[in-house]
Amino acid sequence: SHGERTLLVDCDLRLPNIAKSLGMNNELGIIDYCYEKASLQDIIKTDEQSGLDVVSTGGRANNPSQILSSAKLEAFFQEVRLTYARIIIDTPPISAVSDSLLVLPHVDGVLYTIKFNAVKRKAITMNMRRLMDSNVPVFGAVLNSLKLSVSGYYYTTLD
């Protein structure tokens, strides 16, 4: 919306959801690019509603760790950095698998997303420690799935 070219990349190769959430097909994606079955131009799709460019996974990977640590993925990020001002990467939860840690060398920073009432405080603390140990800046956290009835409590004023 600010005129900066932005790319959304789905790097959750186990349970991809970006294409489905945006109503796009997931036929070609980052997996195809890494296996040299598709070019960069083949895998970048534009969401007509938002104007956002999107790279889906192209399916589910049998070996996500191998793909996410590949030289081909590194080349992908080097190439798209030349075209896009902002690149947003969606990864699996950091506590579920190590996949998100494999993507960290390619990012400038992390926004840690926490589902309200679904993640225990101890897990959040452990995950934050893992992120801080990676020496990648943590830009902040996003608390999602907060119900409006609960959020009203947080925004009330005292008389």
N, C-alpha and C positions, 0 to 999 in steps of 0.2 A: 504493500500500500504506500510505501515511501519511495517507490521507484527503484529500489535496489533489487537486482536479480537475485532470486533466492531459490535454492534447491533443497528439497526434502528427500532424504535417502533412507530407505528402510533397510537397516542392517540387523533386524531380528530375523535371522535365517531359519529359526526353528518354528516360530509362530508369527509369521508376517501378518500385519493388519493395516498398513497404510493404504494400499490399493483398495482394499475392501471398504475402509472407512470413507474414502473419497469416491467410491463408486466407479473405480477404474479397473481395467483388467490387469492381471498379474502374470501375463504370458512371458514377457521378456523383462529381465532385470539384471541386478548386480551379479547374480550367480552366472548368468549367461555371459556377461562381460568378462568375468574372471576366468571362465573356461574358454574364452575367445570364440564364443558362438554368436556374439552380437557386438556391434560397435557402440560407442558412446551415443551416437545419434539415434541408434535403434532403441536404446533403453530409456532415454529421457522423454517423458510424457508431460503434457501441460494440463493442469486442472483448469478447465474452462471457467469455472465459477470464481476461483481466486486468482488465476493467472500464475499460480505457483508451479514451478517445474518439479517433477517428481521422478524418482528412480525407485521402482519397487524391487522386490527380491527376485521375481521370476519363478517363484515356487518355494519349496522347502528344500534345504540342503541336507544331504546325508552327513556331510563333514564341515559344519559351519566354522569350527575353529581353524581348519586348514585354509578356508577361503578368507576369513577375516585376518589371518596373519600372512597372507600371500603378497608377493611383490606386485601382482596385478592389481590388488586393491589399493596398494600404495600409489601405483601409477594412476589409477582412477582419481584418487583425491588430488594428486598433483595436477592432473589435467582440468578437473572441474574448478579448482581454485583460480585458474586463469580467466574463467568466464563469470563466476558467481561471487557476489559481494558477501553473501550469507549462505552457509551450508548447514542444514539442520539434520542431524543423524539420530534416528530412532534405533535403540538397541534393546535387547532383552533386559529384564531386571538384573541388577548387579549381584543380588544375592542368589539368584537362581542358577546362573551359569557364568563362566568367566568370559563369555563372548564380548561383553561391553568393555572389559579391560583390554582386549586385543585391538579395539578401535581407538582407544585413548591416544596412541602416538599420532593420530591423524587429526586431532581436534585442537582448537585454541582454548577451549574451556568446556565446562560441564554444567548443565542445569539438571539437578537431581529431582526427579518427579516421585512424589510419595502419594500413594492412595490412602485417603483418610480412613482411619479405623481398620486398615487391612495390613499395615506394617507395624510391627512392634518397635518401640523406642530403642530397644537393645539392638535390633537389626539395623535400624537407621544409623545408630552410632557406629556400628561395625562397618557398614557400607561407606559412611562418610570417611572413616579412617582409611579404608582401602583407596578411596578417591584421593584423599590428601597425600597418601604415600606414593601415588603415581606422579606427583609433582605437576599435575595439570590443574590450572586454576578452576576453582568451583565458583561459578558466577552466582549461584543461589539455588534455591529449592522451590518447587512448585507443589502445592498441596492440592490434589484434585479429588473429585467425587465427594466434596463437602456438601451436605444437604442444606438447603436454604433454612430449614428450621433450626439447624445447629449454628449456621453462620450468623443468624440474627443475634445469637448470644455474644458473638465476638465483636459485633458492631454496635452494641447498645451503648448509650452514654449514661453516665451517672449524673444525677441531679444534685 
